[in-house]
Amino acid sequence: MIETGSQAPDFSLETSDGVVSFSDFQGHKNVMLIFYPLDWTGT
């Protein structure tokens, strides 16, 4: 389990523009991760 305030692990995701890795944003002041469960569904 990740503790609050700890560094997030690196991961990669497939997007419509190709693969994006969390490490691609290293050095940026702020990065916001948002997860929408069941996005693009009728739920």
Secondary structure, DSSP 8 states (H G I E B T S, - for coil): ---TTS-----EEEETTEEEEGGGGTT-S-------TTTTS--
